[in-house]
Amino acid sequence: MTVLLTNLRYAIITGFVLTVVVLAIYLSQAEFNGYTFWPILVRWLHILCGVMWIGILWYFNFVQTPTMPKIPDELKPAIGRYIAPEALFWFRWAAMGTIVFGILLAAMKGYLLDAYTLGATQSFGNIQTIMIGMGMWMGTIMWFNVWFIIWPNQQKALNIANAHPSLAPEEKAKCAKTAGLYSRVNTILSIPMLFCMGASPHILAG
């Protein structure tokens, strides 16, 4: 048990094994129906990636950024050299997984176009579609910020993979500020986005 709990890889594998057990219990009580099963699987992957994405986003904004001024100067380089690059790896790929599985789920359930047009295809008469559409648009904007603003600027600010060794300190500071501001934008958007995503299944379709 100690080996299982002290090794992250083993712990994650155990989590997936337990998921398979839960799935087996589900299938033992319900006849397999692809129309129901595959969207459930995709929704689970969408939520799994989303939890990691928002969790790391909030770690950056609620923990790392506010704590940095309190860290002694001689210790700060360790954050930028070791912790932040690793966190950014999982951060950006969790964002990618969230949007890919989210769009796939919407397509499978038949509301992708309706949601992204905010119900225009239904003459704006379905509040459920409008709610899920607003959530999807906010999530899409957040994904764009991660991949095309936050990540490129953090690469320069932290000189990740030694790709920008000659960048001037002033430019690094500018990139770090830009990444931080857009990370804060994503934190703001994450709050109503999660409300839209959580509320839409409980709204009666109009």
Steps between C-alpha positions, in 0.01 A plus 500: 500500500786738581656442158164569339448827684854633467524440125283738297495274194375203702240720671365628166491148356308389809250780444437383144473138613235603753321687221494179296350321802229766527440468126467125531241545775311744278503263203391209718185690590427670167498365148777651290370785289757682288278807467515538879838350582734693267373846602540397865861400432577822312328711768712329765820579305380858450442542874826324589703738281296799617565429867874487437492815284300717737677351801841606370363838386374564851827371648687763298261779599408407856829350618813554289455861384392645839773304680792598273564838672537318833764256369864598565675616183751216510220243491285655224704357206399147606134585437565625148748229413333189638141546620349746251616322180360169623174662605474677163540169316199345673318834491507547124434136409212480748357808326537327164335182627214697653409682181551199270281271710250781560456568129483128428231456765297790361525350151398155624200645684401712202521848652841622377371748240206608714728569797769690313234720336347559845168361385478705180401186308203472737408871485660542846202320653688237701662631820673166558680533166591862572645406840711213371603720206623779727695244701654355185598842370665596828682166506614553141632848578683359801653223287614758242659710776689196631644384170556826314573755773584350841716210383708692239566781747590261782743320269685829459465619859632175647731406210339157491716238325762775466318626190552870579836526680589847369169671574549826688378512863260782411343289225473201735324716756261629233419144389446388859261790559303422183471132592392593852233741380346249260518231767298735719253552214458122484444486875220758465343312208527163675245600763202578271614227259468237772160640596377470141634147464357392834162667457418408140417130564247605764317752282190373324540532126279773358 
